[in-house]
Amino acid sequence: MGDNATGRIVVQPADLRASAGIAKGLGEELGAPVQNAVTTSETVSGQLVGWSVAGGLAQLGSGWSKPLGDLRQRLADTAANLDANATAHEHKDRAIAGAWAVVPQGGK
């Protein structure tokens, strides 16, 4: 993204889209393990009714469910924002190229 020789920042829409894909993939990959962990802790908690660890297991599942869900949503939002940013840069580049295309060439 950066050009150290000139100090300029160069934004490549393809790089933004690649980063969006990574963020989206991470969020999707978290889905099954998170759900399995929450479901397992709730199931085991129900099976251990009367044991001192049952309440702790239930809290573990319910306690981590929201923060991990929020993390997945932040990854999805980040992916969407990176895609939108890439699209905006592509539109800007086309608009600038179009503006140069209508500038008359030569003298007078």
N, C-alpha and C positions, 0 to 999 in steps of 0.2 A: 503494500500500500504506500509506503513512503519512498521517496527518491532522495537518498542521503547526499548525493552529489550536488543537488540544487536546493535542497531543503523543502522541496514541494511535496505536497501530499497527492498521491495518485490513487484514485478510487477505481477499482476494476469491478464492474457489476458481476462478472463471473465469480470473483472471489467472495463477494457478498452472498451470492446464491449458494456457493459451496459451504460457506459458514452457516447459512440458514438450513441447509440440508443436514449438517452435522447436529445442530441444535434440535431440529425436528426429530432426527433419528434417536438422539439421546432420550428425549421425552417419551418417544414411543417405546423404546427399549425398557424404560423404567416401569411401564404400565404393569406388565405381568408379574415381575418380582414384588412390586409394592402390593399389588392385590393379593398375591399368594401369602405374603408375610402378614398382612392384616387379617385375612381369612383364617390362616393357620393359628394365629394368636387367639382369635375369637373362638375357634373350634376347640382348641386345647383348653382354653379358659373354661368353656362350658363342660368339658369332660372332667375337669378337676374341681368341680364345685365342692366346697368343704375344705379344700386344701388352702393353705395360706398363700400360695403362689397364684391362685386363680385370679384374684383381683388385680394383681400386678400384670399378668398376661393380658387381661382385658384392657387395662389402661395403656399397655404398650401398643396394642393394635389401634385403639381409638386415638391415642396421643400422636402417633406417627402418621396416621391417615391424612389429616389436613395438611401438615407441613410438606409431606411428600407429594400430595395432590397439587399444592401451590407451586412446588418446584416444577412439576410437569407442566403446569399452566404457564409459568414464566419462560420455560424453554420453548413452548409453542408460540408464545407472544414474541419472543426474541426472533424466532424463525420467521414469523410473519413480518416483523418490522425490518429485518434484513432483506427479505424479498421486496418489500415496498420501497426500501431505500435503493436497491438495485434498479428497480423499474424507474424510479425518479431520476436516477443518474442516466439511464438509457434515454429517457425522454429529453433530458437536458442536452445530452450530447447530440441527439437528432435535431433539436431546435437550433443549437449553435451551428451545426453543419448546414442546416437549411438557411440560416441567416447569411452565412458566408457565400452560399450558392447564388444569392440574389444580388450580391455586391458587384457592381460593374467592374470589369477588368480594363486596364489600360488607361490612357489619358483622356481628357476632356469629358 
